[in-house]
Amino acid sequence: MPQFRSEDVPVPIKAEKVITELQEANPKVKNITFLNLDLASLASVKAAAAKFLQRESRLDVLINNASIMMTKAGLTKDGYELQFGTNVIGPALFTQLLLPTLRETAKINNQTRVVMLSSAAHARAPSNIYKFSEFRTEMTDLTIVPVHHGMVATNPHHASEGFFLKPFLFAAIAFATPVEKGALSQIWAAVGPDAKTGQCYGPIGKAESGSKTSQNRELLEELFAYIQTELKGHVEKIV
């Protein structure tokens, strides 16, 4: 699987190149469409969802895979801390905008899923910081699967400027799981017949309990309520 890491190459060009290579590798795959989406912009999220809904009437699997980490301090276009806005607020809005279509699809496909990519780092977070899986897992009509794939040899640390941290991260990546194997965790969560809603999974279907903080119901409800308040005016509230 090709890896495109140059930030100088526009995203649509990267995507089209990947699509071409996928179709060359498997000629039977014809309909792969690039959807431009900036999770750090609520306007972009809404535009992407609207474009998808104009074109499609069903959605069997949604994988919230994109995320950033170790970025320079900054804010999203809507004023949220950059990582929180990109990793939590953006995916929450995108998922909720597509929720009606997901639920309609679930009426004809009982394996309709939302896969939430997380990070193993949440287990080492301080007790007053917690990772929200961006979505409630009590929805009985959908399978909601939180998953992390461990340390994979990608470049999420590219923006890190720590004098000692950056060399350490580059060295750690050399021993990380190859991208091809790392992607199996998402694929398993998306199509594996044994995936259970609300169960947190580690690499390739390994069931995990998550940190104590991630299981704190009161904190999860508090954050869920906060997100619903922030998304008010952009999408219907989940009830």
N, C-alpha and C positions, 0 to 999 in steps of 0.2 A: 504494500500500500504506500503510495507516494506521500511525502511529507513536505508541505509548503510553509516555510517559516519566515520568508522575507516580508517585512512590514512595508516595503516599498512597492509591493505588487498589490494593486487594487483587489479587494475581496471578490468581486464578480469574475475577474480574470482567473483568480485562483480556483474558484468554484467551477467555472466552465472547463478548466484544464482537468480537474479531478473527474468531472462528469464524463469527459471524452475518454479518459483512461479507464474508467469503470466500464463504459460501453464497449471499449475495445477488448477488455478482459472477458466480458460476458456479452456477446452480441444480442442475446435474447432480451437484455434489459434496454428498453427503449425510452420510457417516460420518466426521466429524472429531471426535476425542475429546481433551479436555484431560486430561493426566496430571500431577498435582501432584508436583513433584520439587525438593528442595533439595539441591544438590550439596555443600553445606557440612556435610551431616549424613549419615553412613553409614546411620543408621536410616531416614532418608527415602529414600535411594537404594534400599535393599533393599525398602522398602514399595512404592515405585513400580514396581520390576522385578517384584515378586510380583503386583501388580495387573495389570500388562500380561500376564504369563504366564498368569494366570487367564482372561484374556479372549481372548488370541490364540494361535494355533498356528504362525504363521510371521512372519518379519520380513525384508523384502527390503532395506531400507536403514535404517541408523542413522546419523544425523548428530549428532556431538557438537559442538554449536554454542555453547552457553552458556559464558561466561567473565566474569571481572571483572578490573579493573586499577586501579592508583592508589588503592587503598582505604586507609583508616586502618589502622594496625598493629593486628593482632588475630589470634585463633585461631578455627578452626572448632569445632563442638560436640565434635569428637573430639580436639582439641588440636593440629591441624596449622596451620602458618602459613596465613592466610586465603586468599591467592591460590593457593598451591600445593595446598591441600586442595580448593579449588573447581575449579581448572582442570586438575588432574592426578589426584589421588586419587579424587575423586568420579566423574569420567567413566570412569576405569579400572575401578572397581568396577561401575558400571552396565553397561559394555560386557561385562565378564566374566560377569556374571549373565545376560546375554542371549545369550552366546556359543553355548550349545548350540542355541538356537532359530535363531540365524543360520546355524549349520552345517547344521542340518537343512533349512533353506530353501535353502541352497546346493546341495543334492542335486537340487532341481527347478528352480533358477534359478541359472545360472552367473554371473549378474551381481549376486549378493548382495553388498552393500557396507557398509563402515564408513568414514565420512568423518570425519576429524579436523581440526577448525578450529584453526589455529595463528596466529602473528602474524609479520609481517615484521620485528618488532623483534628476533627472535632472532639475526638476522644482525649486530646491533650489540651483542650481549651480550659481557661480558668472557669471557676464555678459560676461566675457572673456573666459569662458569655456563652451563648448557645447557638447551635445551628438549627434553623427551621427548615423542614423538608419542603417548604413552599406550598404545601397543599394538604388538606385533610385526607386522612386515609380511611375514614368511616364510610365513604361513598360506596354503597353495596353494588351499584351498577357498573362501577369501573374497578379495574385492578390497579392500585397505586403502589409502585415499587421504588423505594429509596435504595440506592446502591452506590458504593464507592469501589474503584478498581485498584486501590493501592497506588504505589508510586510507579508511574509510567514515564517512559523516556520521551516526553514532549517538552515544550519550553514555557511553562506557565511562569517561570521565574525570570523571564527575560528582562523585566523592568526593575529587578532588584539592583540596588546600588550599594549594598553593604560591602565594606572592604573585605571582611572575612566570610560573610555569608555567601556571596556570589560564587567564589571558587569552590566552596563546600558543596553548593547545589549542583554545579557543573560536574563535580566528581561523583556525587550521588546519582545523578542521572545516568552516568556510565554503567551503573550496576542496576538500574531500574528495569522494570518489565518492558520488553519491546512493544511498540505501539500496536502491532498486529495482535499480540496476545492480550494487551490491555483492553482492546475494544471488545473482547469476548464477554466481558462483564456486562456491558450495556446490551449486547446482542442477547445474552442469556436472559436478562431481565425483561427484554422486549418480547421474546418469543418462547422462552423456556416454559414448558407445561407445568413445572413445579413451583413457579414463582407465586408467592402468596401476598395478597394485598396488605400493606402496612408493615410487612416484615422487612427489616433492614438487612441488606446483603453486602458482603465483601466481595473480593475477586471471584468471578465465575461461580456465582450461586452459593457461596458460603454464608449461611445464616449467622448474623451477629446481633448482639443486643444493643449496641451503641453505648455511648457514655451515659452516666446517670443523669446528667443535665439534659441530654436529648430526650430522656424519658419523663422529664418533669412536666406533667400535664398542665399545671397552672401557668408555667412559662410559655408553653406552646400555645395555649389559648390566648394568653396576653399578646403574644406576637401575631397570632392569626388575626385577632381583633384590630391590632394596629395596622396590619397590611390592608384589611378590608376598609378601614377608614381612609388610608392613603389612596386607595384605588377608587374611592367614591367619586362618581362623575365620569369615570373612564369605563366602568363595566358593572354589571349587576352584581350585587353582593351575594356571596355563597350563603345559603341558609341550610 
